[in-house]
Amino acid sequence: KGKGNALKMNISGMNDALPSQLFLALDLGTTSLAGRLVDAAGAVLAEASQANPQQRFGADILSRMQASHEGAAAELQELLREGVRDLVAELLQQVGASPGQVTAVAAAGNPGMALLLQGLPVEPLLYPPHRPPSREPVLLTSAQLELGLDVPLLLFPAVSGFVGGDLVAFLYGLEDFGAGTICIDIGTNAELALWTGRQWLVSSAAAGPAFEAGNIGCGMTAQVGAVTDVVLQGDRLQLQVAGGGAPTGLCGSGLAALIGALVEGGLVDSAGRIVTSEEVENNLGRYLDSAGNICFYRDASKALCLTQTDLRNFQLAKGALRAGLEVLQERTGFDDAQISKVLVSGAFGKALPVEALKKVAILPADMVDKTFFVPNGVLAGLTRYLAMSEGEERLTKLMALIKPFPLSGTPAFEEKFLAALDFTSK
């Protein structure tokens, strides 16, 4: 199985304990880089993630593209290369393999990340008409990327200036879906797709990094020490922490769950305001500090707090996603009852209970029972591509079924965005 000579090379000296072919899938996220090492059948041999080192130029992709435009393109490209090299080294170490044993590589990211990886000018995305240079897959040689690998890298194609190969990879990995299926890839640029029965209508909403706990005071990636879930039990906030032990910060799922619990407990009102201690009629008021923050965890060495600014950042992100979803439904004529399935991938992973999406009004209440998380949806799609002998042909057919539909800046989006800021909208 696989991609043929364009992507694979026969190698010798393979570790006898490993399969004869090792494939590498890379999700080039704005906040996090994630990767998988798989065999020819798509079975996962190793998986890892790490923070994207480009964050020093800004938490969102627009800030990085602006920095690239102003002269930092080479530095941004090298930071991304360094991050990928480190990620690949970790994956190979997990199975005891060398870089030369990787026989195929596929990657996907948003349009901005794709241009930064290639070191290409970002002006086509920064300025109208906001179009990527190409809607075709790109094969990058090992010499072009300098990742320490002996094979080319296949970069999934962008759909438009704001919908990238990451959503394409997510859709590529799907097998069971019918008319009215919605796919949401939650990240700094929330990407949306709705299958009408004939085509995928796709769009994006500029959510910012809050869904991935970026621009959040105590935010962190989903690693050991991250709060992944929060449940209100009586007058106590019960925290679930990755790896157990004391928490060190909030990841995306923990942030959403915490805000949902705070809304449920009355510490945050429907407009997203942290209430004052005088407004709290129960013992939950002890979580409020004198500065108006919500300190959800304290020990002898630290206090983890959610600020009003943190709440606003999340509120803007969830308002953009919800508004984008509603405009997409309106455009296709699918009301909430006609939506058959909602598949969510990206920042929230699999740790967040679906009910939490209703508590913060990211999704309409009618959709909650139809919602399912697809952990690592982008990696799943890339893995499927690598494992299929007809992968390239299937990718071409999928691209022909995808139609971009711009949302941001339209009157319908702006109107729905303002309404979707409410934390109790139905």
Helices and strands as residue ranges (DSSP letters): E 22-28, E 32-38, E 44-51, G 53-57, H 61-67, I 68-72, H 73-95, G 99-101, E 102-109, H 111-118, H 123-126, E 138-140, H 142-145, E 153-155, H 165-172, E 181-186, E 189-195, E 200-206, G 209-212, E 226-233, E 236-241, E 249-250, H 252-265, G 277-279, G 283-287, E 294-298, E 303-306, H 308-332, G 336-338, E 341-346, H 354-359, G 365-370, E 371-373, H 377-387, H 391-400, E 402-404, H 411-420
